[in-house]
């Protein structure tokens, strides 16, 4: 039996003990089991679970719209601590348990521990990333500074005054923070380790960061499912966690690929409160061959290889075409538009090109209206450019970024 097969077999008992009874009480899971021509008692192992269709982000959005707020996915009697809203919108319940997104194992592998004061630079507003990592850091005994995303000057001062030893956030934000500290009078920041995620970490950026922060590690996860993979000291792929089943499945048939081939990352989270079963992340990856030099037995994903579907991740958050359409419909003065995503100095830049609906429309007023509408509806800061025309049939979202 290969390490990947052994990893999968290790979840058979959880399927039987948790998902089988959950299929009796959780409406959304019960419906999917029935759609697969099964009954709850058929859920005895991972092979049985793999008979269920993959649940996409769009599927989840539709389920929640029909049966708000959680699409029938919450187990009866579950205690929920917080509710978050991610782009889509998708509502994520946070069960009232320790480290609900299971981030502690990723942080521990990067050396986070009780001696650390952590500057957490993920957002705390509606989306769960900030709390996701705070709960994981607190589980390891860390002190957490909830910096969020915002004022660089205040973040630099807090990091200096409090002697922050660790950072959590986007890699591009860490670069900008370190550069800001170099421009502001005072000692350099004393980060000894950093956990970065939500956007690619190209070799050039990694080298730049590691010249200033001794340990830089990546984690891979989603708002819906939490930690799905993390780097060890070998930095040779992303170890999948032992408390969630991570699969790479064929795009056409949803069948797990055990041959190391590329496919969509699909996850099953064994939560008695909010069981997320065969959830398709939309991310492409593959399992790395061989064993990791670190000795950890869990399989490794090779990393992020792209996206399925039309949604695009910008500054760590998804931009969905359906959201773009809904928001831009609120601006009748716009006849056509296009969102362009570029990358400058390792930071995402979002531009919205708009064509006025009629002659004589004040361009400055139109640009301000579009900016405010996007900021309110999509929660993205955007540069607005008024243009005379757009190419016929242009995609509403165009990604021109390169990762070098």
C-alpha beads as a LAMMPS data file, in Angstrom:
LAMMPS data file: protein, C-alpha beads

404 atoms
403 bonds

1 atom types
1 bond types

-500.0 500.0 xlo xhi
-500.0 500.0 ylo yhi
-500.0 500.0 zlo zhi

Masses

1 110.0

Atoms # bond

1 1 1 0.000 0.000 0.000
2 1 1 1.392 3.396 -1.002
3 1 1 1.635 6.294 1.448
4 1 1 -1.268 7.994 -0.361
5 1 1 -3.447 4.890 -0.086
6 1 1 -2.521 4.521 3.581
7 1 1 -3.399 8.159 4.176
8 1 1 -6.840 7.664 2.618
9 1 1 -7.484 4.430 4.525
10 1 1 -6.744 6.274 7.758
11 1 1 -10.050 8.135 7.356
12 1 1 -12.295 5.083 6.932
13 1 1 -13.149 4.988 10.625
14 1 1 -14.063 8.691 10.659
15 1 1 -16.356 8.184 7.693
16 1 1 -18.164 5.372 9.510
17 1 1 -18.301 7.068 12.915
18 1 1 -19.092 10.647 11.843
19 1 1 -20.339 10.985 8.273
20 1 1 -22.658 7.977 8.357
21 1 1 -24.769 9.353 11.249
22 1 1 -24.426 12.917 9.897
23 1 1 -26.099 11.815 6.678
24 1 1 -29.194 11.071 8.774
25 1 1 -29.419 14.514 10.400
26 1 1 -27.734 17.079 8.106
27 1 1 -30.188 17.889 5.268
28 1 1 -27.615 18.952 2.643
29 1 1 -25.506 15.828 3.156
30 1 1 -28.588 13.582 3.187
31 1 1 -29.691 15.042 -0.163
32 1 1 -26.291 14.462 -1.765
33 1 1 -26.177 10.868 -0.505
34 1 1 -29.617 10.236 -2.003
35 1 1 -28.597 11.872 -5.300
36 1 1 -25.729 9.377 -5.494
37 1 1 -28.212 6.504 -5.169
38 1 1 -27.028 5.682 -1.666
39 1 1 -28.412 5.553 1.867
40 1 1 -26.546 6.805 4.981
41 1 1 -25.542 3.282 6.006
42 1 1 -23.567 3.006 2.755
43 1 1 -21.035 5.537 4.101
44 1 1 -18.610 3.055 5.567
45 1 1 -15.284 4.175 4.104
46 1 1 -13.545 6.728 1.905
47 1 1 -14.378 4.770 -1.239
48 1 1 -18.072 5.217 -0.459
49 1 1 -17.640 8.947 0.102
50 1 1 -15.961 9.233 -3.294
51 1 1 -19.250 8.176 -4.911
52 1 1 -20.693 11.573 -3.971
53 1 1 -20.492 14.348 -6.547
54 1 1 -17.960 17.103 -5.889
55 1 1 -19.559 20.179 -4.285
56 1 1 -18.284 23.326 -6.001
57 1 1 -18.185 26.855 -4.607
58 1 1 -20.993 27.799 -6.973
59 1 1 -23.016 24.820 -5.734
60 1 1 -22.509 26.000 -2.163
61 1 1 -23.568 29.542 -3.054
62 1 1 -26.750 28.198 -4.658
63 1 1 -27.538 25.946 -1.685
64 1 1 -27.148 28.823 0.744
65 1 1 -29.329 31.072 -1.402
66 1 1 -32.110 28.455 -1.402
67 1 1 -31.798 27.556 2.291
68 1 1 -30.101 30.439 4.129
69 1 1 -27.770 30.878 5.748
70 1 1 -25.836 27.569 5.563
71 1 1 -27.622 25.644 2.840
72 1 1 -28.763 22.894 5.196
73 1 1 -25.184 21.997 6.052
74 1 1 -25.280 22.656 9.789
75 1 1 -25.892 19.753 12.174
76 1 1 -28.883 20.192 14.525
77 1 1 -27.995 21.644 17.924
78 1 1 -24.545 22.850 16.868
79 1 1 -23.144 25.819 18.767
80 1 1 -21.740 28.504 16.472
81 1 1 -19.284 31.075 17.783
82 1 1 -19.044 33.373 14.763
83 1 1 -20.435 33.635 11.235
84 1 1 -18.290 34.957 8.385
85 1 1 -19.053 36.092 4.867
86 1 1 -16.659 35.414 2.022
87 1 1 -17.012 36.628 -1.570
88 1 1 -19.823 34.820 -3.352
89 1 1 -21.292 35.392 -0.875
90 1 1 -20.586 32.230 1.095
91 1 1 -21.384 32.144 4.811
92 1 1 -18.965 30.169 6.975
93 1 1 -20.003 29.119 10.486
94 1 1 -17.269 28.890 13.116
95 1 1 -18.098 26.025 15.494
96 1 1 -17.558 26.700 19.189
97 1 1 -14.442 24.509 19.455
98 1 1 -10.703 25.097 19.801
99 1 1 -8.795 25.837 16.579
100 1 1 -11.826 25.185 14.334
101 1 1 -9.863 25.696 11.098
102 1 1 -7.038 23.411 12.294
103 1 1 -4.333 26.005 11.597
104 1 1 -2.197 25.108 14.610
105 1 1 -0.393 22.219 12.909
106 1 1 0.775 24.476 10.078
107 1 1 2.001 27.169 12.472
108 1 1 3.701 24.619 14.713
109 1 1 5.626 23.224 11.729
110 1 1 6.971 26.748 11.156
111 1 1 8.157 27.028 14.772
112 1 1 5.354 29.161 16.232
113 1 1 5.000 28.654 19.966
114 1 1 4.400 30.162 23.437
115 1 1 7.385 32.503 23.189
116 1 1 6.028 34.276 20.117
117 1 1 4.221 37.573 19.791
118 1 1 2.450 37.297 16.424
119 1 1 1.513 40.221 14.186
120 1 1 -1.576 38.851 12.449
121 1 1 -2.069 40.855 9.257
122 1 1 -5.100 39.057 7.893
123 1 1 -8.456 40.784 7.917
124 1 1 -10.910 40.510 10.795
125 1 1 -13.827 42.077 8.900
126 1 1 -16.431 39.549 7.694
127 1 1 -13.924 37.127 6.136
128 1 1 -12.462 34.459 8.466
129 1 1 -8.723 34.566 7.702
130 1 1 -7.768 36.754 10.685
131 1 1 -9.667 34.669 13.216
132 1 1 -8.652 31.439 11.504
133 1 1 -4.983 32.076 12.219
134 1 1 -5.565 33.718 15.583
135 1 1 -7.310 30.587 16.848
136 1 1 -4.443 28.432 15.585
137 1 1 -1.814 30.691 17.164
138 1 1 -3.690 30.829 20.476
139 1 1 -3.863 27.021 20.499
140 1 1 -0.049 27.057 20.520
141 1 1 0.125 29.625 23.334
142 1 1 1.151 32.585 21.153
143 1 1 0.278 36.189 21.941
144 1 1 -1.579 37.700 18.990
145 1 1 -1.631 41.304 17.805
146 1 1 -4.794 41.625 15.620
147 1 1 -3.233 44.074 13.159
148 1 1 -5.448 43.245 10.192
149 1 1 -4.850 44.961 6.864
150 1 1 -4.533 48.730 6.892
151 1 1 -2.207 51.400 8.197
152 1 1 1.436 50.421 7.652
153 1 1 2.733 53.059 10.069
154 1 1 0.616 51.753 12.938
155 1 1 1.512 48.149 12.148
156 1 1 5.240 48.927 12.103
157 1 1 4.982 50.792 15.402
158 1 1 3.030 47.954 17.024
159 1 1 5.543 45.373 15.796
160 1 1 8.411 47.416 17.203
161 1 1 6.801 48.433 20.494
162 1 1 5.592 44.912 21.249
163 1 1 8.667 43.103 19.965
164 1 1 6.686 40.986 17.516
165 1 1 8.647 37.851 16.682
166 1 1 6.331 36.345 14.072
167 1 1 4.141 37.413 11.170
168 1 1 1.007 35.950 9.580
169 1 1 -0.465 37.328 6.354
170 1 1 0.032 37.790 2.633
171 1 1 3.645 37.528 1.416
172 1 1 3.225 40.771 -0.549
173 1 1 1.991 42.528 2.590
174 1 1 4.999 41.287 4.545
175 1 1 7.299 42.734 1.885
176 1 1 5.504 46.077 2.012
177 1 1 5.642 46.090 5.820
178 1 1 9.371 45.384 5.892
179 1 1 9.988 48.094 3.301
180 1 1 7.928 50.543 5.323
181 1 1 9.978 49.765 8.431
182 1 1 13.154 50.489 6.473
183 1 1 11.755 53.908 5.498
184 1 1 10.595 54.862 9.006
185 1 1 13.145 55.829 11.644
186 1 1 13.737 53.113 14.190
187 1 1 15.141 49.590 14.501
188 1 1 14.323 46.913 11.927
189 1 1 11.448 44.545 12.638
190 1 1 12.458 41.446 14.549
191 1 1 10.352 38.767 12.864
192 1 1 11.975 35.362 13.275
193 1 1 9.320 33.442 11.391
194 1 1 6.454 34.114 9.013
195 1 1 3.479 32.126 7.803
196 1 1 2.253 33.383 4.440
197 1 1 -0.672 32.272 2.336
198 1 1 -3.580 33.320 0.083
199 1 1 -1.361 34.226 -2.880
200 1 1 1.602 32.612 -4.682
201 1 1 5.110 32.943 -3.290
202 1 1 7.391 33.107 -6.357
203 1 1 11.102 32.320 -5.846
204 1 1 12.190 35.951 -6.242
205 1 1 9.843 37.131 -3.494
206 1 1 10.728 34.207 -1.253
207 1 1 14.439 34.996 -1.565
208 1 1 13.809 38.670 -0.754
209 1 1 11.801 37.785 2.347
210 1 1 14.213 35.125 3.618
211 1 1 17.038 37.666 3.538
212 1 1 15.108 39.530 6.256
213 1 1 13.072 36.824 8.040
214 1 1 14.917 33.583 8.924
215 1 1 11.921 31.239 8.520
216 1 1 9.294 31.827 5.814
217 1 1 6.739 29.073 5.310
218 1 1 3.576 28.698 3.270
219 1 1 0.192 27.303 4.210
220 1 1 -2.578 26.438 1.789
221 1 1 -6.237 26.515 2.759
222 1 1 -9.642 27.981 2.089
223 1 1 -12.168 29.965 4.109
224 1 1 -14.621 27.076 3.936
225 1 1 -12.276 24.270 4.933
226 1 1 -9.297 25.771 6.761
227 1 1 -5.820 24.246 6.643
228 1 1 -5.270 21.941 3.657
229 1 1 -1.488 21.867 3.454
230 1 1 1.677 23.395 4.887
231 1 1 5.404 23.514 4.367
232 1 1 7.886 21.816 6.688
233 1 1 11.557 22.663 7.127
234 1 1 12.349 20.945 3.816
235 1 1 9.983 23.317 1.971
236 1 1 9.419 20.541 -0.550
237 1 1 5.690 20.645 -1.129
238 1 1 2.727 21.094 1.195
239 1 1 1.998 18.362 3.739
240 1 1 -1.726 17.655 3.834
241 1 1 -3.157 17.629 7.382
242 1 1 -4.005 14.424 9.201
243 1 1 -7.379 15.755 10.392
244 1 1 -8.995 16.427 6.990
245 1 1 -9.122 14.256 3.880
246 1 1 -7.462 16.067 0.983
247 1 1 -7.786 14.547 -2.480
248 1 1 -6.759 15.507 -6.002
249 1 1 -9.624 14.611 -8.329
250 1 1 -10.195 14.519 -12.065
251 1 1 -11.876 17.615 -13.440
252 1 1 -14.376 15.689 -15.562
253 1 1 -15.350 12.764 -13.344
254 1 1 -14.363 13.815 -9.803
255 1 1 -12.497 10.525 -9.340
256 1 1 -9.463 10.713 -6.993
257 1 1 -6.174 10.624 -8.861
258 1 1 -3.777 8.239 -7.163
259 1 1 -1.218 8.403 -9.974
260 1 1 0.234 11.817 -9.112
261 1 1 -1.607 13.506 -11.953
262 1 1 -2.973 17.035 -11.857
263 1 1 -6.539 17.706 -10.768
264 1 1 -8.791 19.731 -8.515
265 1 1 -8.124 19.799 -4.768
266 1 1 -11.172 18.283 -3.052
267 1 1 -11.531 18.199 0.732
268 1 1 -13.673 16.473 3.323
269 1 1 -13.699 18.049 6.798
270 1 1 -14.867 15.695 9.547
271 1 1 -16.674 18.236 11.683
272 1 1 -19.670 16.992 13.696
273 1 1 -21.043 20.551 13.551
274 1 1 -20.569 21.455 9.879
275 1 1 -19.447 18.406 7.898
276 1 1 -18.042 19.616 4.592
277 1 1 -17.896 16.616 2.289
278 1 1 -16.152 16.408 -1.099
279 1 1 -15.860 20.180 -1.387
280 1 1 -14.134 21.279 -4.581
281 1 1 -11.823 24.189 -3.828
282 1 1 -11.399 25.159 -7.496
283 1 1 -7.613 24.985 -7.044
284 1 1 -5.433 22.736 -9.180
285 1 1 -2.593 20.682 -7.732
286 1 1 -1.022 17.218 -7.713
287 1 1 0.574 14.956 -5.145
288 1 1 4.363 15.014 -4.981
289 1 1 6.183 11.712 -5.532
290 1 1 8.361 10.046 -2.902
291 1 1 8.830 10.689 0.791
292 1 1 9.625 14.052 2.344
293 1 1 13.134 14.466 3.838
294 1 1 11.543 15.754 7.054
295 1 1 10.148 12.306 7.841
296 1 1 6.495 13.290 8.107
297 1 1 4.423 10.448 6.615
298 1 1 1.558 12.558 5.260
299 1 1 1.443 13.074 1.486
300 1 1 2.420 16.418 -0.042
301 1 1 0.779 18.613 -2.618
302 1 1 3.255 20.077 -5.090
303 1 1 1.692 23.506 -4.612
304 1 1 -0.836 25.687 -6.383
305 1 1 -1.007 24.983 -10.134
306 1 1 -3.898 27.216 -11.143
307 1 1 -7.680 27.505 -10.927
308 1 1 -10.721 25.849 -12.426
309 1 1 -13.761 27.918 -13.332
310 1 1 -13.898 31.686 -13.705
311 1 1 -13.270 33.001 -10.177
312 1 1 -9.899 34.697 -9.629
313 1 1 -8.075 35.302 -6.357
314 1 1 -6.899 38.890 -5.854
315 1 1 -5.002 39.994 -2.728
316 1 1 -6.077 36.815 -1.017
317 1 1 -9.806 37.156 -1.822
318 1 1 -11.878 35.681 -4.639
319 1 1 -13.376 37.844 -7.351
320 1 1 -16.407 36.064 -8.828
321 1 1 -17.815 36.975 -12.273
322 1 1 -21.369 36.725 -10.940
323 1 1 -20.541 39.227 -8.186
324 1 1 -18.905 41.563 -10.688
325 1 1 -22.012 41.465 -12.879
326 1 1 -24.336 42.180 -9.956
327 1 1 -22.269 45.091 -8.650
328 1 1 -21.642 46.771 -11.995
329 1 1 -25.366 46.578 -12.775
330 1 1 -25.781 49.172 -10.037
331 1 1 -24.019 51.765 -12.214
332 1 1 -26.321 52.496 -15.180
333 1 1 -23.897 55.148 -16.437
334 1 1 -21.520 52.344 -17.512
335 1 1 -22.105 50.737 -20.912
336 1 1 -19.266 48.215 -20.727
337 1 1 -16.506 47.311 -18.299
338 1 1 -13.523 45.053 -17.743
339 1 1 -11.576 44.197 -14.587
340 1 1 -7.836 43.795 -15.206
341 1 1 -5.593 42.142 -12.609
342 1 1 -1.873 42.832 -12.798
343 1 1 1.072 42.444 -10.437
344 1 1 3.562 45.229 -9.696
345 1 1 6.459 44.825 -7.261
346 1 1 4.954 41.557 -5.972
347 1 1 1.599 43.195 -5.196
348 1 1 -1.720 42.676 -6.958
349 1 1 -3.135 45.712 -8.763
350 1 1 -6.802 45.763 -9.721
351 1 1 -8.035 48.110 -12.445
352 1 1 -11.565 48.570 -13.742
353 1 1 -11.883 49.942 -17.251
354 1 1 -15.320 51.442 -17.955
355 1 1 -17.031 52.831 -21.041
356 1 1 -19.558 55.648 -20.404
357 1 1 -23.146 54.888 -21.413
358 1 1 -23.587 58.253 -23.128
359 1 1 -21.711 61.288 -24.377
360 1 1 -21.296 64.135 -21.919
361 1 1 -20.988 62.021 -18.751
362 1 1 -18.399 63.575 -16.464
363 1 1 -15.489 61.135 -16.380
364 1 1 -14.284 62.134 -12.930
365 1 1 -17.720 61.701 -11.399
366 1 1 -18.189 58.358 -13.169
367 1 1 -14.826 57.038 -11.971
368 1 1 -15.631 58.030 -8.378
369 1 1 -19.064 56.399 -8.553
370 1 1 -17.628 53.153 -9.937
371 1 1 -14.838 53.142 -7.333
372 1 1 -17.258 53.590 -4.435
373 1 1 -19.682 50.992 -5.777
374 1 1 -16.929 48.386 -6.169
375 1 1 -15.477 49.200 -2.758
376 1 1 -18.906 48.794 -1.150
377 1 1 -20.114 45.770 -3.099
378 1 1 -16.925 43.761 -3.644
379 1 1 -14.700 45.044 -0.823
380 1 1 -11.843 45.683 -3.250
381 1 1 -9.905 48.910 -3.631
382 1 1 -9.646 49.517 -7.350
383 1 1 -8.190 51.966 -9.855
384 1 1 -10.897 53.109 -12.272
385 1 1 -10.002 54.108 -15.822
386 1 1 -12.586 55.610 -18.188
387 1 1 -11.983 54.436 -21.785
388 1 1 -13.672 55.109 -25.119
389 1 1 -14.322 51.463 -25.964
390 1 1 -13.459 47.873 -25.086
391 1 1 -12.730 44.995 -27.399
392 1 1 -15.924 43.181 -28.386
393 1 1 -16.447 40.014 -26.345
394 1 1 -13.809 40.958 -23.778
395 1 1 -13.914 38.862 -20.628
396 1 1 -15.279 40.712 -17.590
397 1 1 -12.174 39.632 -15.636
398 1 1 -8.740 39.550 -17.312
399 1 1 -5.730 38.267 -15.388
400 1 1 -2.397 39.413 -16.843
401 1 1 -0.233 38.549 -13.816
402 1 1 3.014 36.619 -14.110
403 1 1 4.627 34.748 -11.208
404 1 1 8.403 34.981 -11.316

Bonds

1 1 1 2
2 1 2 3
3 1 3 4
4 1 4 5
5 1 5 6
6 1 6 7
7 1 7 8
8 1 8 9
9 1 9 10
10 1 10 11
11 1 11 12
12 1 12 13
13 1 13 14
14 1 14 15
15 1 15 16
16 1 16 17
17 1 17 18
18 1 18 19
19 1 19 20
20 1 20 21
21 1 21 22
22 1 22 23
23 1 23 24
24 1 24 25
25 1 25 26
26 1 26 27
27 1 27 28
28 1 28 29
29 1 29 30
30 1 30 31
31 1 31 32
32 1 32 33
33 1 33 34
34 1 34 35
35 1 35 36
36 1 36 37
37 1 37 38
38 1 38 39
39 1 39 40
40 1 40 41
41 1 41 42
42 1 42 43
43 1 43 44
44 1 44 45
45 1 45 46
46 1 46 47
47 1 47 48
48 1 48 49
49 1 49 50
50 1 50 51
51 1 51 52
52 1 52 53
53 1 53 54
54 1 54 55
55 1 55 56
56 1 56 57
57 1 57 58
58 1 58 59
59 1 59 60
60 1 60 61
61 1 61 62
62 1 62 63
63 1 63 64
64 1 64 65
65 1 65 66
66 1 66 67
67 1 67 68
68 1 68 69
69 1 69 70
70 1 70 71
71 1 71 72
72 1 72 73
73 1 73 74
74 1 74 75
75 1 75 76
76 1 76 77
77 1 77 78
78 1 78 79
79 1 79 80
80 1 80 81
81 1 81 82
82 1 82 83
83 1 83 84
84 1 84 85
85 1 85 86
86 1 86 87
87 1 87 88
88 1 88 89
89 1 89 90
90 1 90 91
91 1 91 92
92 1 92 93
93 1 93 94
94 1 94 95
95 1 95 96
96 1 96 97
97 1 97 98
98 1 98 99
99 1 99 100
100 1 100 101
101 1 101 102
102 1 102 103
103 1 103 104
104 1 104 105
105 1 105 106
106 1 106 107
107 1 107 108
108 1 108 109
109 1 109 110
110 1 110 111
111 1 111 112
112 1 112 113
113 1 113 114
114 1 114 115
115 1 115 116
116 1 116 117
117 1 117 118
118 1 118 119
119 1 119 120
120 1 120 121
121 1 121 122
122 1 122 123
123 1 123 124
124 1 124 125
125 1 125 126
126 1 126 127
127 1 127 128
128 1 128 129
129 1 129 130
130 1 130 131
131 1 131 132
132 1 132 133
133 1 133 134
134 1 134 135
135 1 135 136
136 1 136 137
137 1 137 138
138 1 138 139
139 1 139 140
140 1 140 141
141 1 141 142
142 1 142 143
143 1 143 144
144 1 144 145
145 1 145 146
146 1 146 147
147 1 147 148
148 1 148 149
149 1 149 150
150 1 150 151
151 1 151 152
152 1 152 153
153 1 153 154
154 1 154 155
155 1 155 156
156 1 156 157
157 1 157 158
158 1 158 159
159 1 159 160
160 1 160 161
161 1 161 162
162 1 162 163
163 1 163 164
164 1 164 165
165 1 165 166
166 1 166 167
167 1 167 168
168 1 168 169
169 1 169 170
170 1 170 171
171 1 171 172
172 1 172 173
173 1 173 174
174 1 174 175
175 1 175 176
176 1 176 177
177 1 177 178
178 1 178 179
179 1 179 180
180 1 180 181
181 1 181 182
182 1 182 183
183 1 183 184
184 1 184 185
185 1 185 186
186 1 186 187
187 1 187 188
188 1 188 189
189 1 189 190
190 1 190 191
191 1 191 192
192 1 192 193
193 1 193 194
194 1 194 195
195 1 195 196
196 1 196 197
197 1 197 198
198 1 198 199
199 1 199 200
200 1 200 201
201 1 201 202
202 1 202 203
203 1 203 204
204 1 204 205
205 1 205 206
206 1 206 207
207 1 207 208
208 1 208 209
209 1 209 210
210 1 210 211
211 1 211 212
212 1 212 213
213 1 213 214
214 1 214 215
215 1 215 216
216 1 216 217
217 1 217 218
218 1 218 219
219 1 219 220
220 1 220 221
221 1 221 222
222 1 222 223
223 1 223 224
224 1 224 225
225 1 225 226
226 1 226 227
227 1 227 228
228 1 228 229
229 1 229 230
230 1 230 231
231 1 231 232
232 1 232 233
233 1 233 234
234 1 234 235
235 1 235 236
236 1 236 237
237 1 237 238
238 1 238 239
239 1 239 240
240 1 240 241
241 1 241 242
242 1 242 243
243 1 243 244
244 1 244 245
245 1 245 246
246 1 246 247
247 1 247 248
248 1 248 249
249 1 249 250
250 1 250 251
251 1 251 252
252 1 252 253
253 1 253 254
254 1 254 255
255 1 255 256
256 1 256 257
257 1 257 258
258 1 258 259
259 1 259 260
260 1 260 261
261 1 261 262
262 1 262 263
263 1 263 264
264 1 264 265
265 1 265 266
266 1 266 267
267 1 267 268
268 1 268 269
269 1 269 270
270 1 270 271
271 1 271 272
272 1 272 273
273 1 273 274
274 1 274 275
275 1 275 276
276 1 276 277
277 1 277 278
278 1 278 279
279 1 279 280
280 1 280 281
281 1 281 282
282 1 282 283
283 1 283 284
284 1 284 285
285 1 285 286
286 1 286 287
287 1 287 288
288 1 288 289
289 1 289 290
290 1 290 291
291 1 291 292
292 1 292 293
293 1 293 294
294 1 294 295
295 1 295 296
296 1 296 297
297 1 297 298
298 1 298 299
299 1 299 300
300 1 300 301
301 1 301 302
302 1 302 303
303 1 303 304
304 1 304 305
305 1 305 306
306 1 306 307
307 1 307 308
308 1 308 309
309 1 309 310
310 1 310 311
311 1 311 312
312 1 312 313
313 1 313 314
314 1 314 315
315 1 315 316
316 1 316 317
317 1 317 318
318 1 318 319
319 1 319 320
320 1 320 321
321 1 321 322
322 1 322 323
323 1 323 324
324 1 324 325
325 1 325 326
326 1 326 327
327 1 327 328
328 1 328 329
329 1 329 330
330 1 330 331
331 1 331 332
332 1 332 333
333 1 333 334
334 1 334 335
335 1 335 336
336 1 336 337
337 1 337 338
338 1 338 339
339 1 339 340
340 1 340 341
341 1 341 342
342 1 342 343
343 1 343 344
344 1 344 345
345 1 345 346
346 1 346 347
347 1 347 348
348 1 348 349
349 1 349 350
350 1 350 351
351 1 351 352
352 1 352 353
353 1 353 354
354 1 354 355
355 1 355 356
356 1 356 357
357 1 357 358
358 1 358 359
359 1 359 360
360 1 360 361
361 1 361 362
362 1 362 363
363 1 363 364
364 1 364 365
365 1 365 366
366 1 366 367
367 1 367 368
368 1 368 369
369 1 369 370
370 1 370 371
371 1 371 372
372 1 372 373
373 1 373 374
374 1 374 375
375 1 375 376
376 1 376 377
377 1 377 378
378 1 378 379
379 1 379 380
380 1 380 381
381 1 381 382
382 1 382 383
383 1 383 384
384 1 384 385
385 1 385 386
386 1 386 387
387 1 387 388
388 1 388 389
389 1 389 390
390 1 390 391
391 1 391 392
392 1 392 393
393 1 393 394
394 1 394 395
395 1 395 396
396 1 396 397
397 1 397 398
398 1 398 399
399 1 399 400
400 1 400 401
401 1 401 402
402 1 402 403
403 1 403 404
